Amino acid sequence: MVNVEQLSSLSRAVDPRYPSNRFVIAGALIAGLATALANLFGLDTGLGPVSAGVGVFLAWAIARELDPDYPASGAVAMPVSMVLSLVIGPASLLVSMGVLLGLRMVAGTVGAPLRTLDIIGVVGLAALLGTNPIGVVGLGAMVIGVVVDEPRRNRTFLITASAMVAFVAAVLVSQLDWTWTNPDTAGWIALVIAVVATVLVIPAALPTASTDRQAGRVRRERVTAARVVAGTAVVAGFALAGGVGIAALAGTVTAALSGTAIRRIGADLS
């Protein structure tokens, strides 16, 4: 069997031997199943089973990058993801994936340089992001991640230039309609939650978690930078597309920031 981790430095296996991983697998399946049943019996959730399940998983995965020492942040992010998705609408899984990969590189949780498969994936995802009205948010997160994580400057330039060219080409081909929509009350509340949560989780505490691939600890300044990038991504989505931009990241990035903030507040109170 091919070990994906030997081919990619951005992949992080969800090993079911760990309780937190079993929790997210079960949570994503339950979210998808509950959404399917609700829709089947006439409840208009506004969500599809796949978007609900994957959105919950992405919220958990992003929270793990923002708070690598504490699985509880990811666990809290999961129900928050469902609540925000039900109230505001489904998140953009494509843009959220771009942000996740960017945060993974910024936080340095994997601890290994990008490999050929990773570079192909970043450029390919950049092209797909060019078909989304706020895809530049995901692209920006990935570019920041490459700049922070790639030790060789010539490779940094080639990767970021290739990703930007792919993104622009896709934008031109898809002829996107870049419109700004005024957020409703729920959207404004979600934006405030994201901003407040970001402030509450900065700076990060000194991590004790080890990187996945190499010896050494995850660095505090890298985790703090990832939290800043996550909050900035939500604000950038709002600036670009208003209510649509907020909704695109509410059930994933905002949920992850909220889970991290709630975990931190709980720890301070205990």
Buried (B, 14 or more C-beta within 10 A) or exposed (E): EEEEBEEBBBBBEBEEEEEBBEBBBEBBBBBBEBBBEBBEEEEEBBBBBEBBBBBBBBBBBBBBBBBBBBBBBBBBBBBBBBEBBBBBBBBBBBBBBBBBBBBBBBBBBBBBBBBEBBBEBBBEBBBBBBBBBBBBBBBBBBBBBBBBBBEEEEBBEBBBEBBBBBBBEBBEEEEBEEEBEEBBEBBBBBBEBBBBBBEBBEEBBEBEBBBBBEEEBBBEEBBBBBBBBBBBBBBBBBEBBBBBBBBBBBBBBBBBBBBBBBBBEEEEEE
